[in-house]
Amino acid sequence: MTIEASTHNMSNLFSQLGLPNDPDSIQAFFATHGKLDSNVLITEASFWTAAQATFLKEEILMDADWAAVIDELNVALHANGPDSTNRIIDG
């Protein structure tokens, strides 16, 4: 059996979330939102819509195709926060 690598990247994830997905828009998003405290779960960040938060949580819990790039998003959003615990979701 062959395991396929995920074809999802940050640009695809932003598109899936209904966000502008060009490099400048992604960089602007991180500049605006990329300072989450370690106690804020990625799925509970205040800037997501309910649908976006639900998508992120479901994909992480199912360890679906999107999970790896969501983890990258989580790390990037917490990278400039006060510490680097980088929790994704409670569970």
Residue pairs with C-beta under 8 A, 6 or more apart in sequence:
6 65
6 66
6 68
6 69
7 65
8 65
8 66
8 68
8 69
9 69
10 26
10 69
10 72
10 73
11 21
11 22
11 23
11 26
12 21
12 69
13 66
13 69
13 70
13 73
14 20
14 21
14 25
14 26
14 29
15 21
16 55
16 66
17 52
17 55
17 56
18 49
18 52
19 25
19 29
20 26
30 76
30 77
33 45
33 47
33 77
34 76
34 77
34 79
34 80
35 77
35 80
35 81
36 42
36 45
36 77
36 78
36 81
37 81
37 82
37 83
38 78
38 81
38 82
38 83
38 84
38 85
38 86
38 87
39 85
39 87
41 87
41 88
41 89
41 90
42 56
42 70
42 73
42 74
42 77
42 78
42 88
42 89
43 53
43 56
43 57
43 60
43 88
43 89
44 53
45 53
45 77
48 56
56 70
57 89
58 64
59 65
59 66
59 67
59 70
60 67
60 70
60 71
60 88
60 89
61 89
61 91
70 88
71 88
74 86
74 88
75 86
78 84
78 85
78 86
